[in-house]
Amino acid sequence: TNLLLLKSLKSRPVIIVEPFVSPTAFQNAICKSLLGWLGAPSVTFVPGAAAVALPYGLALGHGIVVDVGRAEGRVTVVAGESGHPLLDTFRVSPCGIEQLAQNFMDVMNDSPSKSFEIASVSDAIAILHDSLLNGKEVNPATDEEIHIDPEAVNSCLHETYFDFANPESLLRCFLASLSSCPIDFRKEAVRNVCCIGGTVEFIPNFERKFLNALADAFTGPTDEDESSLAFRSLRPLLDKKEGCLGIVYPLPFSPGIFAWTAASVFGSTGALPIEQTVHKQAFLSSQSNDSARSKEVVRDFLLNSATQ
């Protein structure tokens, strides 16, 4: 480990993979901690995992990044030789693992045949983990073995991620992102769908299930609402026989650490974008100027108050 990790933070630039809509206050707090207190030389803010996942994790220029984490799912189309994310295609869905656990907890607690009650989302996540990965469920509150109906788990999974009828599902989020992509890029993008994030690891065979859900999106009966009709233009791309839908599998790194690994590769290139990088000296200088201006404002206020 000592040969692989450089532990001196003051000698290494820091890369932060943040959400597209991260508030300025968050960036300022990060800079104050890393540059002001810990002495890092610079901080580069990368707008979302999609900015690094394909070009630096897979060496691909076109594709779609499906990033499903604890709180939400994010879908972004990446296009161009350098693999830049198309910001107009960025879509967010409340389909993180916490939402899945909340749905599961509501279903189980509302069941008339329930033999126990799930007390919290954390407990629901633990039970889902046991059910999906171990096949043997344990009640976290009592450590007693329990039985969970697999149909209840599968129903929650389907509704949260793969249900075309649910406007907040990951499937609909994906279709909304793809439909907002320029037509010239769509065909190349759907060839390389990349699923990353901790939820992808949490749910066995997630990639295969998502691929099948996309391919089946227009084969069965769907509600003829306005959004469904808008997605009809995507049918030739997603058709099982004549479409070009493809998922990158297996990934060279674990889905849960894929963004981190890709960002590390990005940082090793040394080609950090100037407009997204904050250097220590510049930040400390701006902080000093802001502090001086604040002192002047306070001084003027006190002087004006004294003369009145």
Buried (B, 14 or more C-beta within 10 A) or exposed (E): EEEEEEEEEEEEBBBBBBBBEBEEEEBBEBBBEBBEEEEBBBBBBBBBBBBBBBBBBBEBBBBBBBBBBBEBBBBBBBBEEEBBBBEEBBBBBBBBBBBBBBBBBEBBEEEEEEEEEBEEBEBBBBBBBBBBEEEEBBBBEEEEEBEBEEEBBBBBBBBBBBBBEBEBBBBBBBBBBBBEBEEEBBEBBBBBBBBBBBBBBBBEEBBEBBBEBBBBBBEEEBEEEEBBEEBEEBEEBBBEEEBBBEBBEEBEBBBBEBBBBBBBBBBEEEEBEEEBBBBBEEBBEEBEEEEEEEEEEEEEEEEEEEEE
